[in-house]
Amino acid sequence: MRSFDPLELARRQIGLDRQQTRRFPATFDRKVARMRASPLAFLRGSAPLFYDVLRADPELAEGPAGEGWIIGDAHLENFGAFVPAGGKGVDGGTEVFDLNDFDDTMVAPLRFDLLRLGTD
């Protein structure tokens, strides 16, 4: 298994975030503040880095075969109760508890969502 320098990983994530939020500096500042809260907060805010680490050390990504649509950023904060579009609400009985964040979806090995969820 490959060793990773945590400071280098943090610098890389900061670079990715600066690039993605360059037009909105307040967004960058807010994200950095949230990620500083704890190692788990950093993990939640660094899905692209998570996948870079998996590419760099394929042994970490080993597991059962099978691909499909994954969330890409599966963690506990991306689950919740909600009423789907067109649903009736509490009295209509259409509430669901499910994933609620799909901005990082992709076709990839299905085990990646479980791996990401298990690290949170």
SERO-4910 file (N, C-alpha, C, O; in steps of 0.05 Angstrom, whole numbers):
BEGIN
 pado doro    nc1    nc2    nc3   cac1   cac2   cac3    cc1    cc2    cc3    oc1    oc2    oc3
  Met    A     17    -23      0      0      0      0     18     25      0     38     26     14
  Arg    A     10     44    -15     25     69    -18     20     88      5     -2     88     16
  Ser    A     41    103     13     38    122     34     33    150     22     44    157      2
  Phe    A     15    165     35      7    191     25     14    212     46      9    207     70
  Asp    A     24    234     37     31    257     55      5    273     60     -5    285     41
  Pro    A     -5    274     84    -31    288     90    -29    318     82    -49    329     72
  Leu    A     -6    330     87     -4    359     80     -5    363     50    -17    382     40
  Glu    A      7    345     35      6    347      6    -22    342     -5    -31    355    -23
  Leu    A    -36    323      7    -64    319      0    -81    344      5    -98    351    -11
  Ala    A    -77    356     29    -92    380     35    -86    403     16   -104    417      7
  Arg    A    -60    406      9    -52    427    -10    -65    422    -38    -75    440    -51
  Arg    A    -66    397    -45    -78    390    -71   -108    396    -71   -119    407    -90
  Gln    A   -122    390    -49   -150    396    -47   -155    426    -48   -174    436    -61
  Ile    A   -138    441    -34   -141    470    -34   -138    481    -62   -153    499    -71
  Gly    A   -119    470    -77   -115    478   -105   -139    472   -122   -148    489   -138
  Leu    A   -151    448   -119   -175    441   -133   -198    460   -126   -213    469   -144
  Asp    A   -201    466   -101   -223    483    -92   -219    512   -101   -238    525   -109
  Arg    A   -194    522   -100   -189    549   -110   -197    551   -140   -209    571   -148
  Gln    A   -189    531   -155   -195    531   -184   -225    531   -189   -235    546   -206
  Gln    A   -240    514   -174   -269    511   -179   -284    535   -168   -307    540   -178
  Thr    A   -274    550   -149   -289    573   -138   -276    600   -143   -282    619   -130
  Arg    A   -258    601   -163   -243    626   -168   -261    650   -173   -253    672   -167
  Arg    A   -284    646   -184   -303    668   -188   -319    675   -164   -332    696   -163
  Phe    A   -318    658   -143   -334    663   -119   -317    659    -94   -320    638    -81
  Pro    A   -300    678    -87   -281    675    -65   -295    668    -38   -284    654    -22
  Ala    A   -319    679    -34   -333    673     -9   -340    643     -7   -341    632     15
  Thr    A   -346    631    -30   -352    602    -30   -328    586    -22   -330    567     -6
  Phe    A   -305    594    -32   -280    581    -25   -275    584      5   -269    564     19
  Asp    A   -277    608     16   -273    613     44   -292    596     62   -283    585     82
  Arg    A   -317    595     54   -337    579     69   -329    549     69   -331    536     89
  Lys    A   -321    539     45   -314    511     43   -290    504     60   -289    484     74
  Val    A   -269    521     59   -245    516     75   -252    516    105   -243    499    120
  Ala    A   -269    535    113   -277    536    142   -292    510    150   -287    500    172
  Arg    A   -309    501    133   -324    476    139   -305    452    140   -308    435    157
  Met    A   -286    451    122   -268    428    121   -248    427    144   -238    406    151
  Arg    A   -243    450    155   -224    452    178   -236    441    204   -222    436    223
  Ala    A   -262    437    204   -275    429    229   -265    402    240   -263    399    264
  Ser    A   -259    383    222   -250    357    231   -240    341    207   -244    349    185
  Pro    A   -225    319    213   -217    302    190   -240    291    174   -238    289    150
  Leu    A   -263    285    187   -286    276    172   -298    298    155   -308    292    133
  Ala    A   -298    322    165   -308    344    149   -290    348    125   -300    354    103
  Phe    A   -264    345    128   -246    347    105   -253    325     85   -254    330     61
  Leu    A   -257    301     95   -264    278     77   -290    284     61   -291    279     37
  Arg    A   -310    294     75   -335    300     62   -332    321     40   -346    319     19
  Gly    A   -314    339     43   -310    361     24   -289    355      2   -283    372    -14
  Ser    A   -279    330      2   -257    324    -16   -262    299    -34   -243    283    -37
  Ala    A   -285    296    -44   -291    272    -61   -272    269    -84   -263    247    -89
  Pro    A   -265    291    -99   -247    287   -121   -219    277   -112   -207    261   -126
  Leu    A   -210    287    -89   -185    277    -78   -186    248    -71   -167    233    -75
  Phe    A   -209    240    -60   -213    212    -53   -209    194    -77   -196    173    -75
  Tyr    A   -220    202   -100   -217    186   -124   -189    187   -136   -180    168   -148
  Asp    A   -176    210   -132   -148    211   -141   -131    192   -125   -113    179   -136
  Val    A   -136    189    -99   -121    170    -82   -126    142    -91   -108    125    -92
  Leu    A   -151    135    -98   -157    109   -107   -143    102   -134   -134     80   -138
  Arg    A   -141    122   -151   -127    118   -176    -97    114   -171    -84     98   -185
  Ala    A    -86    129   -152    -57    127   -146    -50    101   -133    -27     92   -135
  Asp    A    -68     89   -118    -63     64   -103    -86     45   -109   -104     42    -92
  Pro    A    -85     31   -131   -106     13   -139   -113     -8   -118   -136    -18   -118
  Glu    A    -94    -15   -101   -100    -35    -80   -122    -26    -61   -138    -42    -52
  Leu    A   -124      0    -57   -145     11    -40   -173      7    -52   -193      5    -38
  Ala    A   -174      6    -79   -199      4    -93   -207    -25   -100   -228    -28   -114
  Glu    A   -193    -45    -91   -199    -72    -97   -226    -80    -84   -233    -71    -63
  Gly    A   -240    -98    -97   -265   -108    -87   -280   -123   -108   -270   -128   -130
  Pro    A   -305   -129   -102   -322   -144   -122   -326   -128   -148   -326   -104   -148
  Ala    A   -328   -143   -169   -333   -131   -196   -361   -120   -198   -379   -127   -182
  Gly    A   -366   -104   -217   -392    -93   -223   -392    -63   -224   -382    -50   -206
  Glu    A   -403    -52   -246   -404    -23   -249   -433    -15   -252   -450    -30   -259
  Gly    A   -438     11   -246   -464     22   -249   -463     51   -240   -442     62   -235
  Trp    A   -486     64   -239   -488     92   -230   -483     92   -200   -497     79   -185
  Ile    A   -464    108   -192   -459    112   -163   -462    141   -156   -462    159   -174
  Ile    A   -466    147   -131   -469    174   -122   -442    189   -124   -442    213   -131
  Gly    A   -420    175   -118   -394    187   -121   -385    202    -96   -361    206    -92
  Asp    A   -404    210    -79   -397    224    -54   -415    214    -32   -427    229    -17
  Ala    A   -417    188    -30   -435    176    -10   -424    180     18   -402    169     25
  His    A   -438    194     34   -433    197     62   -459    203     77   -479    210     64
  Leu    A   -459    201    103   -484    202    118   -499    228    114   -524    228    115
  Glu    A   -486    251    109   -500    276    106   -515    277     79   -532    294     75
  Asn    A   -509    258     61   -523    257     35   -547    238     35   -556    230     14
  Phe    A   -555    230     59   -580    214     62   -600    232     77   -592    248     94
  Gly    A   -625    228     72   -645    242     88   -673    235     79   -678    221     60
  Ala    A   -692    246     95   -720    242     89   -730    266     72   -723    289     78
  Phe    A   -746    260     52   -756    282     35   -781    272     20   -786    248     19
  Val    A   -795    291      9   -819    285     -7   -810    288    -36   -802    310    -44
  Pro    A   -812    268    -53   -804    271    -81   -822    290    -96   -844    295    -88
  Ala    A   -811    301   -117   -827    320   -134   -854    307   -141   -855    284   -150
  Gly    A   -875    321   -137   -902    311   -143   -913    294   -120   -936    284   -122
  Gly    A   -898    291    -98   -908    276    -76   -928    291    -60   -931    315    -63
  Lys    A   -943    277    -43   -964    289    -27   -956    298      1   -969    314     13
  Gly    A   -934    288     11   -925    296     37   -934    277     59   -941    254     54
  Val    A   -934    287     84   -939    270    107   -965    254    106   -964    230    110
  Asp    A   -987    267    100  -1012    253     99  -1015    235     74  -1030    216     74
  Gly    A  -1000    242     52  -1002    227     28   -985    202     28   -988    184     11
  Gly    A   -967    200     47   -951    175     50   -930    171     29   -922    148     25
  Thr    A   -920    192     16   -900    187     -4   -872    196      5   -854    198    -12
  Glu    A   -868    200     30   -841    208     40   -822    185     36   -830    161     37
  Val    A   -797    191     31   -777    171     27   -752    178     44   -747    202     50
  Phe    A   -737    158     51   -711    162     63   -691    151     43   -691    127     38
  Asp    A   -675    168     32   -658    159     10   -635    179      7   -632    198     22
  Leu    A   -619    174    -13   -598    192    -21   -610    218    -31   -631    217    -44
  Asn    A   -597    241    -25   -609    266    -34   -589    285    -46   -595    309    -48
  Asp    A   -566    275    -54   -546    292    -66   -533    277    -90   -520    257    -86
  Phe    A   -538    287   -114   -530    272   -137   -511    288   -155   -508    282   -179
  Asp    A   -498    308   -145   -481    325   -162   -454    312   -169   -441    322   -187
  Asp    A   -447    290   -157   -422    276   -165   -427    248   -176   -410    231   -175
  Thr    A   -451    244   -188   -457    217   -198   -440    211   -223   -433    228   -238
  Met    A   -435    185   -226   -418    176   -248   -422    145   -251   -432    132   -232
  Val    A   -414    135   -273   -413    106   -276   -385     97   -267   -364    107   -277
  Ala    A   -385     79   -247   -360     70   -235   -365     44   -221   -387     35   -219
  Pro    A   -343     32   -210   -348      8   -194   -367     13   -171   -363     32   -156
  Leu    A   -387     -4   -168   -407      0   -147   -395      0   -119   -406     13   -101
  Arg    A   -373    -14   -115   -361    -15    -89   -350     12    -80   -345     16    -56
  Phe    A   -346     31    -98   -335     57    -91   -354     72    -72   -345     85    -53
  Asp    A   -380     70    -77   -399     83    -59   -397     71    -31   -398     86    -11
  Leu    A   -395     45    -29   -392     32     -2   -366     40     11   -365     44     35
  Leu    A   -345     41     -4   -319     49      6   -320     78     17   -310     84     38
  Arg    A   -332     95      1   -334    124      9   -352    126     34   -345    141     52
  Leu    A   -374    112     34   -392    113     57   -378    102     82   -382    112    104
  Gly    A   -363     80     79   -349     68    101   -327     85    113   -318     80    136
  Thr    A   -317    104     98   -295    121    109   -307    145    124   -291    160    136
  Asp    A   -333    150    122   -345    173    135   -352    167    164   -362    184    178
***
